[in-house]
Amino acid sequence: MRVDNPASLLAVVPHLLTFQPANSLVLIGTAPPRAQVRLTLRYDLPDPPDPAIAMEIAGHAVAVLGAQRIKTAVAVGYGPGSLVTPVVEALTEHASEAGLRITELLRAENQRYWSYLCTDPACCPPEGTPYDSGDLAAEAMTSAWPPVLASRGELAATLAPVTGRDAELMHAATRRAEQHAVRLVKRAAGTGRRAEARRLIATAGVDAVTEAIECYRRGDQIPAGDCAAWLTVVLQDLRVRDDAWCRMEPEHRTGHLRLWTDLTRLARPGYVAAPASLLAFVAWQAGNGALANVALDRALGEAPRYRMAQLLRQAIDSGAPPSLARIPMTPEQVAASYEEACDEECDDVGTACGADAACGADAACGADAAGGGGAADGGEA
């Protein structure tokens, strides 16, 4: 679809975000040839208006584009003028100082748009110009585009915890999985070797998660129950999680997205951070920054200091492109790094899966992709 007028721009924005924005500023960085989309950023508008926050949003957006050497952009503010205009004015100021050229700058509300750049009432009347993004958006749809949801809240709902019978099954199954892990630890403790319990859990966990990855790559699915619960429990072990992380080859991203979405929803409280962080990584890898941010909301909502989620949030907020969501280590290298750390020093193994007592550093695949920044939903899509 050619984006060569305001209506076509308004039609394509929801597809870039995968949801209909509201009370938002959306900034799209473009680059030659033919003004190709390089980066999409979305920010919540401060409500009530706040000049300091408006300047912070504008400064962050322009800095992200500048760091990627993007010189042109288009922007749309969604919502009433009282909320949009202060942020647009701040954006215009920062863009001018940084040499960023904004080729289109719109406000959209109630299926009408207004231009901040056009002053000709013949083409940009003061009452706004009506547009219908529905028909144009349908024309733009291809098999590669994800469906557009009604709002960001609807997107967040796709990762909400399961309820009803599935929740009951997972609650009971998680207790059984914890008890099984404790039995493995006790069995290994009889050897007198401090690292043996952790190795036993890690080996069992890596085998289970690897099998689950292959299952989803084949198009199969793991329902609520003992298998899913065991996966969420063993993923607490950093070696198991990092092994899974380093198996996230981009060519299998569809299966990976389904796997980590299912486990994020099925995981009981206390076991959400690992699958949600892995989901964020593969969503970023697939170019779906909105889903990645929603997944990170779940991970950090449960475990604010979870290092993997923190690193991914920094990377995505900095506008780092999906090409940086690479896998610099192999599963064999991950295993070797943890074995070396455990050989040098392995503290008390503690309870099941040693949740926060992993041997070695939390230095999993992709950590070098992190950057600075920190605005809400920066880097979506």
C-alpha positions as CSV (number, residue, x, y, z in Angstrom):
1,M,0.0,0.0,0.0
2,R,1.3,3.4,-1.0
3,V,1.3,5.9,1.9
4,D,1.2,9.1,-0.1
5,N,-1.6,11.1,1.6
6,P,-3.0,11.6,5.1
7,A,-5.8,9.1,4.8
8,S,-3.4,6.3,3.7
9,L,-1.1,7.2,6.6
10,L,-3.9,7.0,9.0
11,A,-4.9,3.6,7.5
12,V,-1.4,2.1,7.9
13,V,-0.6,3.2,11.5
14,P,-2.9,0.7,13.2
15,H,-1.3,-2.1,11.2
16,L,2.2,-1.0,12.3
17,L,1.1,-1.0,15.9
18,T,-1.3,-4.0,15.6
19,F,-4.0,-2.0,17.5
20,Q,-6.0,1.2,17.1
21,P,-4.1,3.9,19.0
22,A,-5.9,6.4,21.3
23,N,-4.6,9.4,23.2
24,S,-1.2,8.7,21.7
25,L,1.6,10.2,19.7
26,V,2.8,7.9,16.9
27,L,6.0,8.8,15.2
28,I,7.2,6.9,12.1
29,G,10.8,7.2,11.0
30,T,11.4,6.9,7.3
31,A,14.4,6.5,5.0
32,P,15.3,6.2,1.4
33,P,14.5,4.7,-1.0
34,R,10.8,5.7,-1.3
35,A,10.5,6.8,2.3
36,Q,10.5,3.2,3.7
37,V,9.4,2.7,7.3
38,R,12.4,2.2,9.5
39,L,10.9,2.6,13.0
40,T,7.6,3.2,14.7
41,L,7.3,4.7,18.1
42,R,4.2,5.2,20.2
43,Y,3.8,7.3,23.4
44,D,0.9,7.9,25.7
45,L,-0.1,11.5,25.8
46,P,0.1,13.1,29.2
47,D,-3.4,13.7,30.6
48,P,-3.8,16.3,32.0
49,P,-1.3,18.1,29.7
50,D,2.2,18.5,31.2
51,P,4.8,20.6,29.4
52,A,7.7,18.8,31.1
53,I,6.4,15.3,30.1
54,A,5.7,16.6,26.6
55,M,9.3,17.8,26.2
56,E,10.5,14.5,27.6
57,I,8.5,12.5,25.0
58,A,9.7,14.7,22.2
59,G,13.3,14.6,23.3
60,H,13.3,10.8,23.6
61,A,11.6,10.3,20.2
62,V,14.0,12.6,18.4
63,A,17.0,11.1,20.2
64,V,16.0,7.6,19.1
65,L,15.6,8.6,15.5
66,G,18.9,10.5,15.6
67,A,20.7,7.5,17.1
68,Q,19.6,5.5,14.0
69,R,20.5,8.3,11.6
70,I,16.9,8.7,10.5
71,K,16.5,12.2,9.0
72,T,12.8,12.2,8.0
73,A,9.6,11.2,9.8
74,V,5.8,11.5,9.9
75,A,3.7,11.8,13.0
76,V,0.1,11.5,14.1
77,G,-1.4,12.6,17.4
78,Y,-4.6,10.7,18.4
79,G,-7.0,12.5,20.7
80,P,-8.3,16.0,21.4
81,G,-6.2,19.0,20.5
82,S,-5.8,19.9,24.2
83,L,-3.7,16.7,24.6
84,V,-2.1,16.4,21.2
85,T,-1.0,20.0,20.5
86,P,1.4,20.5,23.5
87,V,3.3,17.3,22.5
88,V,3.3,18.2,18.8
89,E,4.7,21.6,19.7
90,A,7.5,20.1,21.7
91,L,8.2,17.6,19.0
92,T,8.4,20.4,16.4
93,E,10.9,22.2,18.6
94,H,13.2,19.2,19.2
95,A,13.0,18.1,15.6
96,S,14.0,21.6,14.3
97,E,17.0,21.7,16.7
98,A,18.1,18.2,15.6
99,G,17.7,18.6,11.9
100,L,14.9,16.1,11.7
101,R,12.4,16.8,8.9
102,I,8.8,16.0,9.6
103,T,7.0,15.6,6.3
104,E,3.5,15.0,7.7
105,L,2.1,16.0,11.1
106,L,-1.5,15.2,11.8
107,R,-4.1,15.1,14.6
108,A,-6.8,12.4,14.3
109,E,-10.0,12.2,16.3
110,N,-13.5,10.7,15.7
111,Q,-12.6,9.7,12.1
112,R,-11.5,13.2,11.2
113,Y,-8.0,14.6,10.8
114,W,-6.3,18.0,11.0
115,S,-2.9,18.9,9.6
116,Y,-0.4,21.0,11.6
117,L,1.6,21.7,8.5
118,C,-1.1,22.6,6.0
119,T,-2.7,26.1,6.3
120,D,-4.9,26.0,3.2
121,P,-8.5,25.8,4.3
122,A,-9.5,24.5,0.9
123,C,-7.7,21.1,1.5
124,C,-7.4,21.3,5.3
125,P,-10.7,22.8,6.6
126,P,-10.9,24.0,10.3
127,E,-13.6,21.4,11.0
128,G,-11.2,18.6,9.9
129,T,-11.3,16.2,7.0
130,P,-13.3,13.0,7.3
131,Y,-11.5,9.7,6.6
132,D,-12.4,6.1,6.6
133,S,-9.4,3.9,7.5
134,G,-11.5,0.7,7.4
135,D,-11.7,0.3,3.7
136,L,-8.1,1.4,3.1
137,A,-6.8,-0.7,5.9
138,A,-8.6,-3.8,4.5
139,E,-6.9,-3.1,1.1
140,A,-3.6,-2.9,2.9
141,M,-3.9,-6.3,4.6
142,T,-1.7,-9.1,3.5
143,S,-0.9,-12.5,5.1
144,A,2.2,-10.9,6.6
145,W,0.2,-8.3,8.6
146,P,-1.1,-9.3,12.1
147,P,-4.8,-8.5,12.8
148,V,-5.5,-5.0,14.1
149,L,-7.1,-5.1,17.6
150,A,-9.4,-2.4,18.9
151,S,-7.0,-1.0,21.5
152,R,-3.8,-1.6,23.4
153,G,-5.9,-3.0,26.2
154,E,-7.3,-5.6,23.9
155,L,-3.7,-6.6,23.0
156,A,-2.8,-6.9,26.7
157,A,-5.9,-9.1,27.1
158,T,-4.3,-11.7,24.8
159,L,-1.7,-12.3,27.5
160,A,-4.0,-12.2,30.5
161,P,-3.8,-15.2,32.9
162,V,-6.1,-18.1,32.1
163,T,-9.2,-18.4,34.2
164,G,-11.8,-21.0,35.0
165,R,-11.0,-24.7,34.6
166,D,-7.6,-24.0,33.0
167,A,-6.6,-21.9,36.0
168,E,-7.7,-24.7,38.4
169,L,-5.7,-27.3,36.4
170,M,-2.6,-25.1,36.4
171,H,-2.8,-24.3,40.1
172,A,-2.9,-28.0,41.1
173,A,-0.3,-29.0,38.4
174,T,2.1,-26.3,39.6
175,R,2.0,-27.6,43.1
176,R,2.8,-31.1,41.8
177,A,5.7,-29.7,39.7
178,E,7.2,-27.9,42.7
179,Q,7.0,-31.1,44.7
180,H,8.6,-33.1,41.9
181,A,11.5,-30.5,41.8
182,V,12.0,-30.8,45.5
183,R,12.2,-34.6,45.2
184,L,14.9,-34.2,42.6
185,V,16.9,-31.8,44.8
186,K,16.7,-34.2,47.8
187,R,17.8,-37.1,45.6
188,A,20.8,-35.2,44.3
189,A,21.6,-33.9,47.8
190,G,22.5,-37.5,48.8
191,T,25.5,-37.5,46.5
192,G,27.3,-34.9,48.7
193,R,28.0,-32.7,45.7
194,R,26.7,-29.2,46.0
195,A,26.3,-28.6,42.2
196,E,24.6,-32.0,41.5
197,A,21.1,-30.8,42.4
198,R,21.2,-27.8,40.1
199,R,22.6,-29.9,37.3
200,L,19.9,-32.5,37.7
201,I,17.1,-29.8,37.6
202,A,18.8,-28.1,34.6
203,T,19.1,-31.3,32.6
204,A,15.5,-32.3,33.2
205,G,14.4,-28.7,32.4
206,V,16.4,-28.3,29.2
207,D,15.1,-31.6,27.9
208,A,11.5,-30.6,28.7
209,V,11.7,-27.1,27.2
210,T,13.6,-28.4,24.1
211,E,10.8,-30.9,23.5
212,A,8.2,-28.2,23.9
213,I,10.0,-25.9,21.4
214,E,10.0,-28.8,18.9
215,C,6.3,-29.5,19.6
216,Y,5.3,-25.9,18.8
217,R,7.5,-25.7,15.7
218,R,5.5,-28.7,14.4
219,G,2.3,-26.8,15.0
220,D,1.2,-28.7,18.1
221,Q,0.1,-27.3,21.4
222,I,0.5,-28.0,25.1
223,P,-2.7,-27.7,27.1
224,A,-3.1,-26.7,30.7
225,G,-1.8,-29.4,33.0
226,D,1.3,-31.2,34.3
227,C,3.5,-30.6,31.3
228,A,2.8,-26.9,31.0
229,A,3.3,-26.5,34.8
230,W,6.6,-28.3,34.8
231,L,7.8,-26.0,32.0
232,T,6.9,-22.9,34.0
233,V,8.7,-24.2,37.0
234,V,11.9,-25.3,35.4
235,L,12.2,-22.1,33.5
236,Q,12.9,-20.5,36.8
237,D,16.3,-21.9,36.5
238,L,18.4,-19.4,34.5
239,R,20.3,-22.1,32.7
240,V,17.1,-23.6,31.4
241,R,15.7,-20.2,30.4
242,D,19.0,-19.2,28.7
243,D,19.1,-22.5,26.8
244,A,15.6,-21.8,25.5
245,W,16.6,-18.2,24.6
246,C,19.4,-19.4,22.5
247,R,17.2,-21.8,20.5
248,M,15.0,-18.9,19.3
249,E,15.9,-19.1,15.6
250,P,13.9,-16.4,13.7
251,E,12.7,-18.8,11.0
252,H,10.6,-20.6,13.7
253,R,9.2,-17.4,15.2
254,T,5.5,-18.3,14.6
255,G,5.8,-21.4,16.7
256,H,7.9,-19.7,19.3
257,L,5.3,-16.9,19.6
258,R,2.6,-19.4,20.3
259,L,4.6,-21.4,22.8
260,W,5.6,-18.4,25.0
261,T,2.1,-16.8,24.7
262,D,0.6,-20.0,26.0
263,L,3.0,-20.4,28.8
264,T,2.8,-16.7,29.8
265,R,-1.0,-17.1,30.1
266,L,-0.8,-20.5,31.8
267,A,1.9,-19.7,34.3
268,R,0.8,-19.2,37.9
269,P,1.9,-16.2,40.0
270,G,5.6,-16.4,40.6
271,Y,6.4,-18.2,37.3
272,V,5.4,-15.6,34.7
273,A,8.6,-13.6,34.3
274,A,10.6,-16.2,32.3
275,P,8.1,-17.1,29.7
276,A,6.9,-13.5,29.3
277,S,10.5,-12.3,28.8
278,L,11.1,-15.0,26.2
279,L,7.8,-14.0,24.5
280,A,9.1,-10.3,24.5
281,F,12.3,-11.4,22.8
282,V,10.6,-13.4,20.0
283,A,8.0,-10.6,19.5
284,W,10.8,-8.0,19.1
285,Q,12.6,-10.5,16.8
286,A,9.4,-10.6,14.7
287,G,9.1,-6.8,14.6
288,N,6.1,-6.7,16.9
289,G,7.3,-4.2,19.4
290,A,3.8,-3.7,20.8
291,L,3.4,-7.3,21.8
292,A,7.0,-7.3,23.1
293,N,6.1,-4.3,25.4
294,V,2.9,-5.9,26.6
295,A,4.8,-9.1,27.4
296,L,7.4,-7.1,29.3
297,D,4.6,-5.4,31.3
298,R,3.6,-8.8,32.5
299,A,7.2,-9.9,33.3
300,L,8.1,-6.7,35.2
301,G,4.7,-6.4,36.8
302,E,5.5,-9.7,38.6
303,A,9.3,-9.3,39.0
304,P,10.4,-5.6,38.6
305,R,14.1,-6.6,38.9
306,Y,14.1,-9.5,36.5
307,R,17.2,-8.8,34.6
308,M,16.3,-10.3,31.2
309,A,13.1,-8.2,31.1
310,Q,15.0,-5.1,32.1
311,L,17.5,-5.5,29.3
312,L,14.8,-6.1,26.7
313,R,12.9,-3.1,27.9
314,Q,16.0,-0.9,27.6
315,A,16.6,-2.2,24.1
316,I,13.1,-1.8,22.8
317,D,12.7,1.7,24.4
318,S,15.9,2.7,22.7
319,G,14.3,1.9,19.3
320,A,16.7,-0.9,18.6
321,P,15.6,-2.7,15.4
322,P,14.6,-6.4,15.3
323,S,17.9,-7.1,13.5
324,L,19.6,-6.7,16.9
325,A,17.5,-9.4,18.4
326,R,20.2,-11.9,17.5
327,I,21.4,-15.0,19.2
328,P,25.2,-14.7,19.9
329,M,25.5,-18.0,21.8
330,T,24.7,-21.6,21.1
331,P,23.0,-23.9,23.6
332,E,26.4,-25.7,23.9
333,Q,28.1,-22.4,24.8
334,V,25.4,-21.6,27.4
335,A,25.8,-25.1,29.0
336,A,29.6,-24.7,29.1
337,S,29.4,-21.2,30.7
338,Y,27.1,-22.5,33.5
339,E,29.2,-25.6,34.1
340,E,32.3,-23.4,34.5
341,A,30.5,-21.1,36.9
342,C,29.2,-24.0,38.9
343,D,32.6,-25.7,39.0
344,E,34.2,-22.5,40.4
345,E,31.5,-21.8,43.0
346,C,28.0,-23.1,43.6
347,D,26.2,-21.8,46.6
348,D,23.4,-23.5,48.5
349,V,21.0,-24.9,46.0
350,G,18.0,-23.9,48.1
351,T,14.5,-24.9,47.1
352,A,13.0,-26.1,43.8
353,C,14.8,-24.9,40.8
354,G,16.9,-22.4,42.8
355,A,14.8,-19.4,41.6
356,D,17.2,-16.6,42.5
357,A,20.4,-18.6,43.2
358,A,21.6,-19.5,39.7
359,C,25.2,-20.4,39.3
360,G,26.9,-17.9,37.0
361,A,25.8,-14.5,35.7
362,D,22.5,-13.8,34.2
363,A,24.2,-13.2,30.9
364,A,22.0,-14.8,28.4
365,C,21.7,-14.5,24.6
366,G,21.0,-11.0,23.3
367,A,22.1,-9.0,26.3
368,D,24.4,-6.9,24.0
369,A,21.3,-5.5,22.2
370,A,20.4,-3.3,25.2
371,G,20.4,0.4,24.9
372,G,19.2,3.5,26.7
373,G,15.9,5.3,26.8
374,G,12.7,4.7,28.7
375,A,9.5,6.1,27.2
376,A,6.3,4.1,27.3
377,D,5.9,1.8,24.4
378,G,9.0,3.2,22.7
379,G,9.9,1.1,19.7
380,E,6.5,-0.5,19.1
381,A,6.3,-2.3,15.8
